[in-house]
Amino acid sequence: MTPTETRYDQIEKETLALTWECEQSWEYILGKSISVETDHKPLVPLLNTHILDQLPPRIQRLMRFHFKEIKHAPGKKMYVADALSRPQIRSQTVKSTINDDKMHAHIGSVVSSLPASNAPLQQIMEAQEEDPVCSQIKV
């Protein structure tokens, strides 16, 4: 959130989250009626009115999407959103589902079947070593 958005009222922050999600998925939902579940109860009657001139300007920008229904669902019943908002699992608690030998054999078979010669593959491997993100995930 921008510094300005952090000063929004809570209902505007909830609308901002809904707007952000709709804008991320606009190719799939534009022109279609969609159903929305929210754990913010005051948002339901506000968005169900559809009277644009009575809505705050920050909420009006959400109205380009057509909501078939907007329902309230308690936060404890929104399992996927709840799981996504939780801190990530610590790496010590994650157990591998495949042993290292099988994993390396699979990676080797994938690399050997790539449609590239050894020189480009070597360049890719060197670039991954230098990349800060790739070097963190490489075991």
N, CA, C and O atoms as CSV, one atom per row, in Angstrom:
chain,resi,resn,atom,element,x,y,z
A,1,MET,N,N,0.838,-1.181,0.000
A,1,MET,CA,C,0.000,0.000,0.000
A,1,MET,C,C,0.884,1.246,0.000
A,1,MET,O,O,1.960,1.270,0.597
A,2,THR,N,N,0.406,2.258,-0.674
A,2,THR,CA,C,1.131,3.518,-0.697
A,2,THR,C,C,0.914,4.235,0.628
A,2,THR,O,O,-0.007,3.883,1.365
A,3,PRO,N,N,1.728,5.223,0.951
A,3,PRO,CA,C,1.508,5.970,2.193
A,3,PRO,C,C,0.109,6.593,2.262
A,3,PRO,O,O,-0.489,6.666,3.336
A,4,THR,N,N,-0.404,7.037,1.124
A,4,THR,CA,C,-1.754,7.601,1.109
A,4,THR,C,C,-2.787,6.524,1.405
A,4,THR,O,O,-3.721,6.757,2.172
A,5,GLU,N,N,-2.633,5.351,0.806
A,5,GLU,CA,C,-3.596,4.270,1.010
A,5,GLU,C,C,-3.602,3.765,2.442
A,5,GLU,O,O,-4.627,3.267,2.908
A,6,THR,N,N,-2.493,3.878,3.149
A,6,THR,CA,C,-2.466,3.439,4.542
A,6,THR,C,C,-3.341,4.309,5.427
A,6,THR,O,O,-3.722,3.901,6.524
A,7,ARG,N,N,-3.660,5.508,4.953
A,7,ARG,CA,C,-4.520,6.405,5.731
A,7,ARG,C,C,-6.000,6.273,5.375
A,7,ARG,O,O,-6.827,7.002,5.923
A,8,TYR,N,N,-6.349,5.367,4.476
A,8,TYR,CA,C,-7.750,5.154,4.122
A,8,TYR,C,C,-8.518,4.623,5.323
A,8,TYR,O,O,-7.936,4.027,6.229
A,9,ASP,N,N,-9.838,4.846,5.325
A,9,ASP,CA,C,-10.712,4.206,6.311
A,9,ASP,C,C,-10.666,2.707,6.079
A,9,ASP,O,O,-10.268,2.247,5.008
A,10,GLN,N,N,-11.079,1.942,7.093
A,10,GLN,CA,C,-11.020,0.482,6.977
A,10,GLN,C,C,-11.878,-0.030,5.824
A,10,GLN,O,O,-11.464,-0.936,5.102
A,11,ILE,N,N,-13.067,0.539,5.645
A,11,ILE,CA,C,-13.945,0.074,4.563
A,11,ILE,C,C,-13.324,0.375,3.204
A,11,ILE,O,O,-13.500,-0.390,2.256
A,12,GLU,N,N,-12.591,1.496,3.106
A,12,GLU,CA,C,-11.915,1.816,1.849
A,12,GLU,C,C,-10.721,0.894,1.620
A,12,GLU,O,O,-10.404,0.573,0.475
A,13,LYS,N,N,-10.059,0.467,2.686
A,13,LYS,CA,C,-8.965,-0.498,2.543
A,13,LYS,C,C,-9.497,-1.847,2.061
A,13,LYS,O,O,-8.879,-2.504,1.224
A,14,GLU,N,N,-10.641,-2.250,2.594
A,14,GLU,CA,C,-11.257,-3.508,2.145
A,14,GLU,C,C,-11.653,-3.407,0.680
A,14,GLU,O,O,-11.467,-4.353,-0.085
A,15,THR,N,N,-12.198,-2.262,0.290
A,15,THR,CA,C,-12.565,-2.049,-1.111
A,15,THR,C,C,-11.322,-2.014,-1.991
A,15,THR,O,O,-11.332,-2.532,-3.108
A,16,LEU,N,N,-10.258,-1.408,-1.490
A,16,LEU,CA,C,-8.998,-1.371,-2.229
A,16,LEU,C,C,-8.483,-2.781,-2.484
A,16,LEU,O,O,-7.997,-3.072,-3.577
A,17,ALA,N,N,-8.582,-3.656,-1.491
A,17,ALA,CA,C,-8.146,-5.041,-1.663
A,17,ALA,C,C,-8.994,-5.746,-2.721
A,17,ALA,O,O,-8.469,-6.482,-3.556
A,18,LEU,N,N,-10.294,-5.518,-2.681
A,18,LEU,CA,C,-11.190,-6.114,-3.671
A,18,LEU,C,C,-10.913,-5.546,-5.060
A,18,LEU,O,O,-10.914,-6.284,-6.045
A,19,THR,N,N,-10.678,-4.250,-5.140
A,19,THR,CA,C,-10.350,-3.607,-6.415
A,19,THR,C,C,-9.043,-4.172,-6.968
A,19,THR,O,O,-8.946,-4.476,-8.157
A,20,TRP,N,N,-8.047,-4.309,-6.107
A,20,TRP,CA,C,-6.756,-4.834,-6.547
A,20,TRP,C,C,-6.930,-6.232,-7.124
A,20,TRP,O,O,-6.385,-6.541,-8.184
A,21,GLU,N,N,-7.683,-7.072,-6.436
A,21,GLU,CA,C,-7.880,-8.440,-6.913
A,21,GLU,C,C,-8.629,-8.454,-8.240
A,21,GLU,O,O,-8.270,-9.206,-9.146
A,22,CYS,N,N,-9.665,-7.630,-8.363
A,22,CYS,CA,C,-10.418,-7.577,-9.624
A,22,CYS,C,C,-9.540,-7.076,-10.764
A,22,CYS,O,O,-9.630,-7.578,-11.885
A,23,GLU,N,N,-8.691,-6.088,-10.485
A,23,GLU,CA,C,-7.812,-5.571,-11.530
A,23,GLU,C,C,-6.749,-6.598,-11.922
A,23,GLU,O,O,-6.323,-6.625,-13.077
A,24,GLN,N,N,-6.317,-7.432,-10.993
A,24,GLN,CA,C,-5.352,-8.482,-11.315
A,24,GLN,C,C,-5.978,-9.552,-12.205
A,24,GLN,O,O,-5.284,-10.180,-13.004
A,25,SER,N,N,-7.283,-9.760,-12.069
A,25,SER,CA,C,-7.982,-10.814,-12.802
A,25,SER,C,C,-8.916,-10.258,-13.869
A,25,SER,O,O,-9.832,-10.956,-14.304
A,26,TRP,N,N,-8.707,-9.031,-14.295
A,26,TRP,CA,C,-9.677,-8.361,-15.159
A,26,TRP,C,C,-9.932,-9.112,-16.458
A,26,TRP,O,O,-11.046,-9.054,-16.978
A,27,GLU,N,N,-8.933,-9.820,-17.005
A,27,GLU,CA,C,-9.144,-10.536,-18.267
A,27,GLU,C,C,-10.196,-11.629,-18.126
A,27,GLU,O,O,-10.886,-11.967,-19.088
A,28,TYR,N,N,-10.310,-12.169,-16.935
A,28,TYR,CA,C,-11.225,-13.286,-16.703
A,28,TYR,C,C,-12.614,-12.830,-16.267
A,28,TYR,O,O,-13.594,-13.541,-16.494
A,29,ILE,N,N,-12.713,-11.665,-15.649
A,29,ILE,CA,C,-14.000,-11.280,-15.052
A,29,ILE,C,C,-14.690,-10.111,-15.720
A,29,ILE,O,O,-15.877,-9.893,-15.476
A,30,LEU,N,N,-13.995,-9.342,-16.559
A,30,LEU,CA,C,-14.620,-8.173,-17.183
A,30,LEU,C,C,-15.748,-8.623,-18.098
A,30,LEU,O,O,-15.553,-9.482,-18.958
A,31,GLY,N,N,-16.915,-8.049,-17.913
A,31,GLY,CA,C,-18.077,-8.396,-18.717
A,31,GLY,C,C,-18.857,-9.581,-18.188
A,31,GLY,O,O,-19.847,-9.990,-18.795
A,32,LYS,N,N,-18.428,-10.139,-17.065
A,32,LYS,CA,C,-19.119,-11.280,-16.471
A,32,LYS,C,C,-19.636,-10.897,-15.098
A,32,LYS,O,O,-19.108,-9.993,-14.451
A,33,SER,N,N,-20.665,-11.588,-14.665
A,33,SER,CA,C,-21.168,-11.397,-13.312
A,33,SER,C,C,-20.370,-12.296,-12.379
A,33,SER,O,O,-20.241,-13.497,-12.612
A,34,ILE,N,N,-19.837,-11.699,-11.322
A,34,ILE,CA,C,-19.024,-12.472,-10.397
A,34,ILE,C,C,-19.615,-12.433,-8.998
A,34,ILE,O,O,-20.309,-11.487,-8.625
A,35,SER,N,N,-19.333,-13.460,-8.245
A,35,SER,CA,C,-19.737,-13.522,-6.845
A,35,SER,C,C,-18.521,-13.230,-5.989
A,35,SER,O,O,-17.412,-13.671,-6.290
A,36,VAL,N,N,-18.739,-12.484,-4.924
A,36,VAL,CA,C,-17.647,-12.093,-4.048
A,36,VAL,C,C,-18.011,-12.458,-2.616
A,36,VAL,O,O,-19.146,-12.259,-2.181
A,37,GLU,N,N,-17.042,-12.992,-1.894
A,37,GLU,CA,C,-17.197,-13.231,-0.468
A,37,GLU,C,C,-16.218,-12.326,0.261
A,37,GLU,O,O,-15.052,-12.224,-0.120
A,38,THR,N,N,-16.688,-11.682,1.294
A,38,THR,CA,C,-15.838,-10.812,2.091
A,38,THR,C,C,-16.095,-11.062,3.563
A,38,THR,O,O,-17.195,-11.449,3.959
A,39,ASP,N,N,-15.075,-10.839,4.365
A,39,ASP,CA,C,-15.259,-10.970,5.804
A,39,ASP,C,C,-15.546,-9.615,6.441
A,39,ASP,O,O,-15.651,-9.507,7.663
A,40,HIS,N,N,-15.671,-8.584,5.612
A,40,HIS,CA,C,-15.960,-7.228,6.106
A,40,HIS,C,C,-17.446,-6.941,5.879
A,40,HIS,O,O,-17.857,-6.543,4.789
A,41,LYS,N,N,-18.222,-7.146,6.906
A,41,LYS,CA,C,-19.677,-7.073,6.795
A,41,LYS,C,C,-20.204,-5.718,6.275
A,41,LYS,O,O,-21.135,-5.720,5.470
A,42,PRO,N,N,-19.656,-4.565,6.695
A,42,PRO,CA,C,-20.177,-3.290,6.187
A,42,PRO,C,C,-20.014,-3.100,4.680
A,42,PRO,O,O,-20.700,-2.268,4.086
A,43,LEU,N,N,-19.130,-3.849,4.067
A,43,LEU,CA,C,-18.902,-3.724,2.626
A,43,LEU,C,C,-20.064,-4.292,1.814
A,43,LEU,O,O,-20.316,-3.845,0.695
A,44,VAL,N,N,-20.766,-5.267,2.368
A,44,VAL,CA,C,-21.836,-5.960,1.636
A,44,VAL,C,C,-22.969,-5.011,1.255
A,44,VAL,O,O,-23.266,-4.903,0.065
A,45,PRO,N,N,-23.625,-4.311,2.195
A,45,PRO,CA,C,-24.711,-3.416,1.778
A,45,PRO,C,C,-24.221,-2.244,0.942
A,45,PRO,O,O,-24.946,-1.747,0.080
A,46,LEU,N,N,-22.996,-1.802,1.192
A,46,LEU,CA,C,-22.458,-0.676,0.434
A,46,LEU,C,C,-22.316,-1.022,-1.046
A,46,LEU,O,O,-22.689,-0.227,-1.908
A,47,LEU,N,N,-21.783,-2.197,-1.342
A,47,LEU,CA,C,-21.583,-2.585,-2.742
A,47,LEU,C,C,-22.845,-3.146,-3.383
A,47,LEU,O,O,-22.936,-3.188,-4.610
A,48,ASN,N,N,-23.807,-3.572,-2.597
A,48,ASN,CA,C,-25.059,-4.085,-3.157
A,48,ASN,C,C,-26.009,-2.979,-3.588
A,48,ASN,O,O,-26.971,-3.259,-4.302
A,49,THR,N,N,-25.777,-1.725,-3.180
A,49,THR,CA,C,-26.694,-0.642,-3.530
A,49,THR,C,C,-26.582,-0.252,-4.999
A,49,THR,O,O,-27.599,0.027,-5.634
A,50,HIS,N,N,-25.390,-0.227,-5.547
A,50,HIS,CA,C,-25.135,0.127,-6.955
A,50,HIS,C,C,-25.624,1.526,-7.328
A,50,HIS,O,O,-25.860,1.781,-8.508
A,51,ILE,N,N,-25.781,2.419,-6.392
A,51,ILE,CA,C,-26.136,3.805,-6.701
A,51,ILE,C,C,-24.833,4.596,-6.656
A,51,ILE,O,O,-24.355,4.969,-5.585
A,52,LEU,N,N,-24.275,4.841,-7.822
A,52,LEU,CA,C,-22.933,5.398,-7.914
A,52,LEU,C,C,-22.779,6.751,-7.233
A,52,LEU,O,O,-21.768,6.993,-6.574
A,53,ASP,N,N,-23.751,7.628,-7.378
A,53,ASP,CA,C,-23.569,8.957,-6.817
A,53,ASP,C,C,-23.607,8.968,-5.292
A,53,ASP,O,O,-23.270,9.979,-4.676
A,54,GLN,N,N,-24.009,7.869,-4.679
A,54,GLN,CA,C,-24.017,7.790,-3.218
A,54,GLN,C,C,-22.766,7.098,-2.671
A,54,GLN,O,O,-22.550,7.076,-1.460
A,55,LEU,N,N,-21.961,6.546,-3.543
A,55,LEU,CA,C,-20.751,5.841,-3.103
A,55,LEU,C,C,-19.575,6.811,-3.024
A,55,LEU,O,O,-19.482,7.742,-3.825
A,56,PRO,N,N,-18.684,6.598,-2.067
A,56,PRO,CA,C,-17.460,7.411,-2.020
A,56,PRO,C,C,-16.640,7.198,-3.294
A,56,PRO,O,O,-16.657,6.106,-3.861
A,57,PRO,N,N,-15.923,8.230,-3.749
A,57,PRO,CA,C,-15.156,8.128,-5.008
A,57,PRO,C,C,-14.166,6.964,-5.040
A,57,PRO,O,O,-13.976,6.349,-6.090
A,58,ARG,N,N,-13.542,6.657,-3.922
A,58,ARG,CA,C,-12.565,5.564,-3.915
A,58,ARG,C,C,-13.234,4.215,-4.124
A,58,ARG,O,O,-12.597,3.262,-4.572
A,59,ILE,N,N,-14.507,4.138,-3.805
A,59,ILE,CA,C,-15.243,2.891,-3.975
A,59,ILE,C,C,-15.868,2.828,-5.372
A,59,ILE,O,O,-16.105,1.740,-5.896
A,60,GLN,N,N,-16.132,3.977,-5.969
A,60,GLN,CA,C,-16.760,4.019,-7.291
A,60,GLN,C,C,-15.920,3.346,-8.358
A,60,GLN,O,O,-16.468,2.781,-9.305
A,61,ARG,N,N,-14.602,3.393,-8.228
A,61,ARG,CA,C,-13.763,2.799,-9.277
A,61,ARG,C,C,-13.914,1.286,-9.349
A,61,ARG,O,O,-13.528,0.675,-10.346
A,62,LEU,N,N,-14.466,0.678,-8.315
A,62,LEU,CA,C,-14.705,-0.761,-8.305
A,62,LEU,C,C,-15.952,-1.121,-9.110
A,62,LEU,O,O,-16.123,-2.281,-9.483
A,63,MET,N,N,-16.804,-0.174,-9.379
A,63,MET,CA,C,-18.100,-0.451,-9.986
A,63,MET,C,C,-18.028,-0.774,-11.473
A,63,MET,O,O,-19.061,-1.038,-12.088
A,64,ARG,N,N,-16.844,-0.761,-12.063
A,64,ARG,CA,C,-16.751,-1.178,-13.471
A,64,ARG,C,C,-16.870,-2.690,-13.610
A,64,ARG,O,O,-17.031,-3.209,-14.715
A,65,PHE,N,N,-16.791,-3.388,-12.492
A,65,PHE,CA,C,-16.994,-4.832,-12.477
A,65,PHE,C,C,-18.426,-5.116,-12.037
A,65,PHE,O,O,-18.977,-4.402,-11.199
A,66,HIS,N,N,-19.023,-6.158,-12.603
A,66,HIS,CA,C,-20.414,-6.482,-12.282
A,66,HIS,C,C,-20.463,-7.602,-11.259
A,66,HIS,O,O,-20.038,-8.726,-11.526
A,67,PHE,N,N,-20.985,-7.283,-10.090
A,67,PHE,CA,C,-21.093,-8.263,-9.019
A,67,PHE,C,C,-22.484,-8.869,-9.007
A,67,PHE,O,O,-23.473,-8.167,-8.800
A,68,LYS,N,N,-22.558,-10.169,-9.227
A,68,LYS,CA,C,-23.830,-10.873,-9.169
A,68,LYS,C,C,-24.325,-10.879,-7.729
A,68,LYS,O,O,-25.489,-10.590,-7.453
A,69,GLU,N,N,-23.430,-11.209,-6.832
A,69,GLU,CA,C,-23.773,-11.188,-5.419
A,69,GLU,C,C,-22.524,-10.915,-4.597
A,69,GLU,O,O,-21.418,-11.311,-4.964
A,70,ILE,N,N,-22.721,-10.240,-3.493
A,70,ILE,CA,C,-21.658,-9.979,-2.546
A,70,ILE,C,C,-22.145,-10.514,-1.212
A,70,ILE,O,O,-23.125,-10.027,-0.648
A,71,LYS,N,N,-21.444,-11.523,-0.719
A,71,LYS,CA,C,-21.877,-12.182,0.511
A,71,LYS,C,C,-20.846,-11.977,1.606
A,71,LYS,O,O,-19.653,-11.805,1.357
A,72,HIS,N,N,-21.353,-12.001,2.820
A,72,HIS,CA,C,-20.461,-11.969,3.976
A,72,HIS,C,C,-20.151,-13.403,4.385
A,72,HIS,O,O,-21.045,-14.247,4.455
A,73,ALA,N,N,-18.898,-13.665,4.649
A,73,ALA,CA,C,-18.468,-14.956,5.169
A,73,ALA,C,C,-17.518,-14.659,6.326
A,73,ALA,O,O,-16.575,-13.883,6.170
A,74,PRO,N,N,-17.756,-15.262,7.468
A,74,PRO,CA,C,-16.851,-15.013,8.596
A,74,PRO,C,C,-15.407,-15.358,8.218
A,74,PRO,O,O,-15.162,-16.297,7.460
A,75,GLY,N,N,-14.475,-14.602,8.745
A,75,GLY,CA,C,-13.063,-14.819,8.429
A,75,GLY,C,C,-12.592,-16.225,8.708
A,75,GLY,O,O,-11.752,-16.757,7.983
A,76,LYS,N,N,-13.131,-16.838,9.763
A,76,LYS,CA,C,-12.694,-18.196,10.088
A,76,LYS,C,C,-13.204,-19.229,9.093
A,76,LYS,O,O,-12.734,-20.366,9.097
A,77,LYS,N,N,-14.153,-18.859,8.240
A,77,LYS,CA,C,-14.671,-19.762,7.203
A,77,LYS,C,C,-13.988,-19.547,5.857
A,77,LYS,O,O,-14.235,-20.299,4.914
A,78,MET,N,N,-13.141,-18.540,5.756
A,78,MET,CA,C,-12.444,-18.247,4.503
A,78,MET,C,C,-11.050,-18.866,4.584
A,78,MET,O,O,-10.062,-18.175,4.831
A,79,TYR,N,N,-10.993,-20.163,4.375
A,79,TYR,CA,C,-9.777,-20.935,4.621
A,79,TYR,C,C,-8.622,-20.546,3.707
A,79,TYR,O,O,-7.491,-20.406,4.174
A,80,VAL,N,N,-8.882,-20.371,2.425
A,80,VAL,CA,C,-7.795,-20.082,1.492
A,80,VAL,C,C,-7.208,-18.704,1.781
A,80,VAL,O,O,-5.990,-18.555,1.880
A,81,ALA,N,N,-8.069,-17.699,1.916
A,81,ALA,CA,C,-7.571,-16.352,2.201
A,81,ALA,C,C,-6.866,-16.319,3.546
A,81,ALA,O,O,-5.858,-15.630,3.704
A,82,ASP,N,N,-7.386,-17.056,4.510
A,82,ASP,CA,C,-6.773,-17.098,5.829
A,82,ASP,C,C,-5.387,-17.725,5.756
A,82,ASP,O,O,-4.448,-17.235,6.384
A,83,ALA,N,N,-5.257,-18.785,5.007
A,83,ALA,CA,C,-3.957,-19.454,4.873
A,83,ALA,C,C,-2.960,-18.551,4.153
A,83,ALA,O,O,-1.780,-18.539,4.501
A,84,LEU,N,N,-3.415,-17.797,3.154
A,84,LEU,CA,C,-2.516,-16.925,2.415
A,84,LEU,C,C,-2.052,-15.733,3.246
A,84,LEU,O,O,-0.987,-15.172,2.987
A,85,SER,N,N,-2.848,-15.343,4.249
A,85,SER,CA,C,-2.473,-14.195,5.061
A,85,SER,C,C,-1.591,-14.579,6.239
A,85,SER,O,O,-1.078,-13.700,6.932
A,86,ARG,N,N,-1.403,-15.860,6.479
A,86,ARG,CA,C,-0.566,-16.326,7.594
A,86,ARG,C,C,0.907,-16.239,7.221
A,86,ARG,O,O,1.259,-16.276,6.042
A,87,PRO,N,N,1.768,-16.124,8.232
A,87,PRO,CA,C,3.212,-16.148,7.928
A,87,PRO,C,C,3.600,-17.472,7.286
A,87,PRO,O,O,2.979,-18.503,7.542
A,88,GLN,N,N,4.611,-17.434,6.466
A,88,GLN,CA,C,5.057,-18.628,5.760
A,88,GLN,C,C,5.590,-19.663,6.746
A,88,GLN,O,O,6.080,-19.318,7.822
A,89,ILE,N,N,5.488,-20.917,6.370
A,89,ILE,CA,C,5.979,-22.018,7.191
A,89,ILE,C,C,7.500,-21.941,7.255
A,89,ILE,O,O,8.157,-21.699,6.243
A,90,ARG,N,N,8.047,-22.142,8.418
A,90,ARG,CA,C,9.503,-22.130,8.562
A,90,ARG,C,C,10.096,-23.347,7.847
A,90,ARG,O,O,9.519,-24.434,7.856
A,91,SER,N,N,11.252,-23.140,7.233
A,91,SER,CA,C,11.846,-24.199,6.422
A,91,SER,C,C,12.221,-25.426,7.246
A,91,SER,O,O,12.292,-26.524,6.694
A,92,GLN,N,N,12.467,-25.276,8.571
A,92,GLN,CA,C,12.838,-26.419,9.386
A,92,GLN,C,C,11.683,-27.416,9.496
A,92,GLN,O,O,11.913,-28.612,9.675
A,93,THR,N,N,10.445,-26.930,9.391
A,93,THR,CA,C,9.308,-27.821,9.575
A,93,THR,C,C,8.887,-28.504,8.282
A,93,THR,O,O,8.063,-29.417,8.313
A,94,VAL,N,N,9.430,-28.087,7.156
A,94,VAL,CA,C,9.064,-28.666,5.871
A,94,VAL,C,C,9.879,-29.924,5.643
A,94,VAL,O,O,11.107,-29.900,5.730
A,95,LYS,N,N,9.208,-31.008,5.354
A,95,LYS,CA,C,9.890,-32.270,5.100
A,95,LYS,C,C,9.803,-32.586,3.615
A,95,LYS,O,O,8.760,-32.399,2.990
A,96,SER,N,N,10.888,-33.058,3.069
A,96,SER,CA,C,10.934,-33.390,1.656
A,96,SER,C,C,10.036,-34.598,1.370
A,96,SER,O,O,9.974,-35.542,2.158
A,97,THR,N,N,9.346,-34.550,0.233
A,97,THR,CA,C,8.478,-35.667,-0.150
A,97,THR,C,C,9.184,-36.639,-1.083
A,97,THR,O,O,8.647,-37.695,-1.417
A,98,ILE,N,N,10.395,-36.273,-1.502
A,98,ILE,CA,C,11.164,-37.124,-2.400
A,98,ILE,C,C,12.623,-37.072,-1.950
A,98,ILE,O,O,13.108,-36.026,-1.520
A,99,ASN,N,N,13.316,-38.200,-2.050
A,99,ASN,CA,C,14.712,-38.179,-1.588
A,99,ASN,C,C,15.595,-37.460,-2.609
A,99,ASN,O,O,15.226,-37.309,-3.774
A,100,ASP,N,N,16.758,-37.024,-2.151
A,100,ASP,CA,C,17.644,-36.200,-2.972
A,100,ASP,C,C,18.119,-36.896,-4.238
A,100,ASP,O,O,18.238,-36.258,-5.284
A,101,ASP,N,N,18.393,-38.192,-4.158
A,101,ASP,CA,C,18.882,-38.919,-5.337
A,101,ASP,C,C,17.856,-38.914,-6.460
A,101,ASP,O,O,18.196,-38.685,-7.621
A,102,LYS,N,N,16.584,-39.171,-6.109
A,102,LYS,CA,C,15.531,-39.166,-7.128
A,102,LYS,C,C,15.345,-37.760,-7.703
A,102,LYS,O,O,15.134,-37.595,-8.904
A,103,MET,N,N,15.428,-36.747,-6.828
A,103,MET,CA,C,15.257,-35.378,-7.298
A,103,MET,C,C,16.368,-34.998,-8.269
A,103,MET,O,O,16.094,-34.427,-9.324
A,104,HIS,N,N,17.622,-35.308,-7.929
A,104,HIS,CA,C,18.735,-34.977,-8.812
A,104,HIS,C,C,18.659,-35.755,-10.122
A,104,HIS,O,O,19.026,-35.230,-11.174
A,105,ALA,N,N,18.188,-36.995,-10.070
A,105,ALA,CA,C,18.021,-37.788,-11.294
A,105,ALA,C,C,16.957,-37.152,-12.186
A,105,ALA,O,O,17.127,-37.082,-13.403
A,106,HIS,N,N,15.874,-36.695,-11.592
A,106,HIS,CA,C,14.812,-36.052,-12.378
A,106,HIS,C,C,15.319,-34.751,-12.992
A,106,HIS,O,O,15.093,-34.492,-14.174
A,107,ILE,N,N,15.998,-33.938,-12.201
A,107,ILE,CA,C,16.533,-32.668,-12.716
A,107,ILE,C,C,17.518,-32.943,-13.841
A,107,ILE,O,O,17.516,-32.239,-14.851
A,108,GLY,N,N,18.362,-33.959,-13.678
A,108,GLY,CA,C,19.318,-34.314,-14.729
A,108,GLY,C,C,18.634,-34.723,-16.013
A,108,GLY,O,O,19.087,-34.361,-17.099
A,109,SER,N,N,17.532,-35.485,-15.907
A,109,SER,CA,C,16.820,-35.903,-17.115
A,109,SER,C,C,16.148,-34.711,-17.794
A,109,SER,O,O,16.087,-34.648,-19.022
A,110,VAL,N,N,15.648,-33.770,-17.002
A,110,VAL,CA,C,15.028,-32.571,-17.589
A,110,VAL,C,C,16.076,-31.737,-18.300
A,110,VAL,O,O,15.854,-31.300,-19.429
A,111,VAL,N,N,17.221,-31.508,-17.654
A,111,VAL,CA,C,18.289,-30.694,-18.241
A,111,VAL,C,C,18.829,-31.346,-19.507
A,111,VAL,O,O,19.094,-30.656,-20.492
A,112,SER,N,N,18.997,-32.668,-19.494
A,112,SER,CA,C,19.551,-33.335,-20.680
A,112,SER,C,C,18.584,-33.329,-21.856
A,112,SER,O,O,19.015,-33.451,-23.002
A,113,SER,N,N,17.302,-33.192,-21.601
A,113,SER,CA,C,16.332,-33.184,-22.702
A,113,SER,C,C,15.998,-31.781,-23.196
A,113,SER,O,O,15.164,-31.623,-24.088
A,114,LEU,N,N,16.642,-30.757,-22.622
A,114,LEU,CA,C,16.391,-29.388,-23.078
A,114,LEU,C,C,16.909,-29.204,-24.503
A,114,LEU,O,O,17.956,-29.743,-24.860
A,115,PRO,N,N,16.171,-28.437,-25.321
A,115,PRO,CA,C,16.627,-28.226,-26.706
A,115,PRO,C,C,17.686,-27.121,-26.785
A,115,PRO,O,O,17.489,-26.102,-27.446
A,116,ALA,N,N,18.815,-27.344,-26.095
A,116,ALA,CA,C,19.905,-26.367,-26.115
A,116,ALA,C,C,21.224,-27.125,-26.021
A,116,ALA,O,O,21.305,-28.200,-25.427
A,117,SER,N,N,22.246,-26.540,-26.616
A,117,SER,CA,C,23.563,-27.185,-26.559
A,117,SER,C,C,24.219,-26.874,-25.217
A,117,SER,O,O,23.674,-26.125,-24.406
A,118,ASN,N,N,25.380,-27.451,-24.995
A,118,ASN,CA,C,26.060,-27.292,-23.708
A,118,ASN,C,C,26.454,-25.852,-23.399
A,118,ASN,O,O,26.380,-25.427,-22.246
A,119,ALA,N,N,26.872,-25.096,-24.415
A,119,ALA,CA,C,27.311,-23.715,-24.180
A,119,ALA,C,C,26.167,-22.839,-23.635
A,119,ALA,O,O,26.371,-22.165,-22.625
A,120,PRO,N,N,24.975,-22.819,-24.256
A,120,PRO,CA,C,23.886,-22.021,-23.683
A,120,PRO,C,C,23.448,-22.520,-22.301
A,120,PRO,O,O,23.104,-21.721,-21.430
A,121,LEU,N,N,23.461,-23.839,-22.105
A,121,LEU,CA,C,23.108,-24.372,-20.788
A,121,LEU,C,C,24.094,-23.911,-19.722
A,121,LEU,O,O,23.707,-23.596,-18.596
A,122,GLN,N,N,25.377,-23.876,-20.091
A,122,GLN,CA,C,26.396,-23.404,-19.151
A,122,GLN,C,C,26.173,-21.932,-18.821
A,122,GLN,O,O,26.339,-21.525,-17.671
A,123,GLN,N,N,25.798,-21.128,-19.817
A,123,GLN,CA,C,25.513,-19.710,-19.582
A,123,GLN,C,C,24.311,-19.545,-18.647
A,123,GLN,O,O,24.310,-18.678,-17.773
A,124,ILE,N,N,23.300,-20.376,-18.839
A,124,ILE,CA,C,22.116,-20.321,-17.967
A,124,ILE,C,C,22.503,-20.672,-16.535
A,124,ILE,O,O,22.084,-20.001,-15.592
A,125,MET,N,N,23.294,-21.713,-16.376
A,125,MET,CA,C,23.704,-22.138,-15.036
A,125,MET,C,C,24.543,-21.060,-14.345
A,125,MET,O,O,24.383,-20.828,-13.147
A,126,GLU,N,N,25.425,-20.407,-15.083
A,126,GLU,CA,C,26.245,-19.340,-14.510
A,126,GLU,C,C,25.385,-18.134,-14.131
A,126,GLU,O,O,25.607,-17.513,-13.091
A,127,ALA,N,N,24.409,-17.804,-14.971
A,127,ALA,CA,C,23.520,-16.682,-14.665
A,127,ALA,C,C,22.685,-16.975,-13.422
A,127,ALA,O,O,22.414,-16.073,-12.628
A,128,GLN,N,N,22.276,-18.239,-13.249
A,128,GLN,CA,C,21.513,-18.607,-12.057
A,128,GLN,C,C,22.374,-18.512,-10.804
A,128,GLN,O,O,21.882,-18.139,-9.740
A,129,GLU,N,N,23.646,-18.845,-10.922
A,129,GLU,CA,C,24.556,-18.743,-9.777
A,129,GLU,C,C,24.703,-17.288,-9.342
A,129,GLU,O,O,24.797,-17.003,-8.148
A,130,GLU,N,N,24.722,-16.362,-10.308
A,130,GLU,CA,C,24.895,-14.944,-10.000
A,130,GLU,C,C,23.597,-14.281,-9.540
A,130,GLU,O,O,23.635,-13.273,-8.835
A,131,ASP,N,N,22.459,-14.836,-9.931
A,131,ASP,CA,C,21.174,-14.261,-9.556
A,131,ASP,C,C,20.927,-14.447,-8.061
A,131,ASP,O,O,21.055,-15.562,-7.555
A,132,PRO,N,N,20.571,-13.367,-7.337
A,132,PRO,CA,C,20.398,-13.488,-5.880
A,132,PRO,C,C,19.232,-14.403,-5.486
A,132,PRO,O,O,19.326,-15.115,-4.485
A,133,VAL,N,N,18.148,-14.398,-6.245
A,133,VAL,CA,C,17.003,-15.230,-5.902
A,133,VAL,C,C,17.290,-16.701,-6.186
A,133,VAL,O,O,17.030,-17.572,-5.356
A,134,CYS,N,N,17.836,-16.962,-7.387
A,134,CYS,CA,C,18.143,-18.351,-7.754
A,134,CYS,C,C,19.193,-18.946,-6.829
A,134,CYS,O,O,19.111,-20.123,-6.480
A,135,SER,N,N,20.160,-18.164,-6.436
A,135,SER,CA,C,21.200,-18.705,-5.560
A,135,SER,C,C,20.658,-19.021,-4.175
A,135,SER,O,O,21.199,-19.896,-3.499
A,136,GLN,N,N,19.616,-18.344,-3.732
A,136,GLN,CA,C,19.012,-18.641,-2.426
A,136,GLN,C,C,18.226,-19.935,-2.438
A,136,GLN,O,O,18.218,-20.665,-1.447
A,137,ILE,N,N,17.553,-20.234,-3.569
A,137,ILE,CA,C,16.718,-21.424,-3.591
A,137,ILE,C,C,17.479,-22.676,-4.004
A,137,ILE,O,O,16.985,-23.792,-3.844
A,138,LYS,N,N,18.673,-22.488,-4.531
A,138,LYS,CA,C,19.453,-23.641,-4.944
A,138,LYS,C,C,20.026,-24.319,-3.711
A,138,LYS,O,O,20.575,-23.670,-2.821
A,139,VAL,N,N,19.889,-25.621,-3.678
A,139,VAL,CA,C,20.354,-26.379,-2.509
A,139,VAL,C,C,21.760,-26.866,-2.711
A,139,VAL,O,O,22.319,-27.523,-1.833
